[in-house]
Structure formats: structure tokens, C-alpha cells
Amino acid sequence: MENTTWTDAEVQVIAGDFTIPDGLTLTIDPGTVVKFEFGQFFVDGTLNIAGTAAESVVFTSYADDAHGGDTNNDGNA
């Protein structure tokens, strides 16, 4: 991994353990949706979450269709 920025251009899906290594930075821009299918999220480096009241950053389940759409393609199930 290198210093990275996640934007609202696509839903970020965590499928497995994810680590921000020591010395590196992950920035998450306003309006970004992060969905967890399984695994854990570890921060050894720096996590910058740049959400605002108008454009929050959403951390949610992979099965959540209300944010970021039907990521798991199960329709209304």
C-alpha cells in the first residue's frame, strides 16, 4: 500500500482484513461509502476521514442497499 485517497467515485468494499501500515496515510473523501463484507479494519498508520455534515463518510455492511446501492446484487433480499 502507498498513501491513498478513497473518493465517492466508487463504493469501497472491504473483504478480509485491511491494514493501514505504519508510516502511511489513507484519506477518505466526503461522500464516500465503505462497505464491510467480512474482516477487520486496522489502523497502524494514519486515517483521515474528511466527511462533512452535508457529505458524510458512511461505514456500513456489504448487504446495506440504502448506501452505495446493491453491492452484493441480492435485490431486495
N, C-alpha and C positions, 0 to 999 in steps of 0.2 A: 504494500500500500504506500501511497505517497500522499502529501497534503491534498485533500479532495473537498469539493463542494457539491452537495446534492441540491438540485433545484426542483421547482414544481413542474418541470417539463415531463417527468415520468414518476410513477409510484416506485418507491424503493422497497424491495421485498427482502427481508432477512430470513434465510432458510439455512439454519445452522448457526453455530457460534460466530459472532462477529466481534473483532477487537480493533480498537484504535490503538496502535502501538505507541509506546513512549517516544516522545520527540516529534510526533506527527499530529496534524490537526484535521478534523472533519468539521466542516461548516455546513449547516442545514439552513437553506434559504426560506424566507417566508412563503407560506402556502404549500410547502412540501408535505407529502403523505408518506409515512414509513410504516409498512405492514410486516408483522412477525408471523411467519408460518410455523417455525419452531426454532429453538436455540436460545442463546443468551447474548446480551449486548454488553461488552466490557469496554471501559474507558481507562486506558493506561496513559494515553496522551491527552489531547485537548479536544473537547467537544464544544463548538459554538453553535447555539441554536438561535437563529435570528428571526423568530416569529414575532408578529405584532398582534395587537388586538384585532385589527382588520383582517390579517392573514396569518392565522396560527399555523404552527407545525403540529401535525397530528401523528401520534404513535398509536397504532391500533392492530387488531387481529387481521390476519390474512383473509378471514371469512367475512370481514366487515364490508358490505356493499355501499354503505352510506358515505364513505370517504374513499375517494380514488377509484370508485367503480367496482365491478365484479371481477376482481383479480383472479379468483380461483375458478371462475367460469362455471359456477353451480346455479346460476339463475336465482330464483327466489328461495332455494332450499336452505 
